[in-house]
Amino acid sequence: GKIIQLADGTVIMPVYFEFGAERGNESYIFRSKDGGRTWGEPTLLGKHYNETAVVGLGGAALLAAMRSEKGGHVAVIRSADSGQTWSAAVQVTGDSEHPADLILLKDSRILLTYGERNPPRGARAVLSRDGGQTWDMTGKIILADDCPNTDCGYPSSVEISDGKIVSLYYRVDDLSDAPASARCQAVLWRVPERP
């Protein structure tokens, strides 16, 4: 996930570890107080999760989206104390819909983009109007639906002007010729207006 900086200057970096079959994956954040020169203060976000995205929501509020170890769905957790403690995980996407990227839009909505590994494969986006507590899954936005196999996704998005988004994702066109047949795709799109 993206490295983010909090209002007090602390830098947050999501990481995960694979500890083996019994312990499984564990997702953490590490902090830096010196602009990324040194890292420490690990905080566990979730056991049996990996590939985490974190976004600041203002003040001490953070939202994280993690990929589940089993099933490969995305679940979100919240923190009100700059990531010192976190809520229980709440599943957002279905299985094989991962991993996530999070950004806070200029209009205060949260955009979650993720890889879709179920047919039709590609990348999707959903919005939250309440700080990530609920997601508009009925208003799912299809960013790409033409990937030929499950080796695709990992979107990353940025808002370039009010409501205009650039989302990058990757795809492998021929599994027998990877990584040579891998490529990065860009989608320029506009977020639907608030109702």
Secondary structure, DSSP 4 states (H G I P E B T S, - for coil): ---EE-TTS-EEEEEEEE--TTT-EEEEEEEESSTTSS-EEEEEEEETEEEEEEEEEETTEEEEEEEESSS--EEEEEESSTTSS-PPPEE-S-TTEEEEEEEE-TTS-EEEEEEE-SSSEEEEEEEESSTTSS--GGG-EEEEEEESSSSEEEEEEEEEETTEEEEEEEEES-GGGTTTTEEEEEEEEEPPPP-
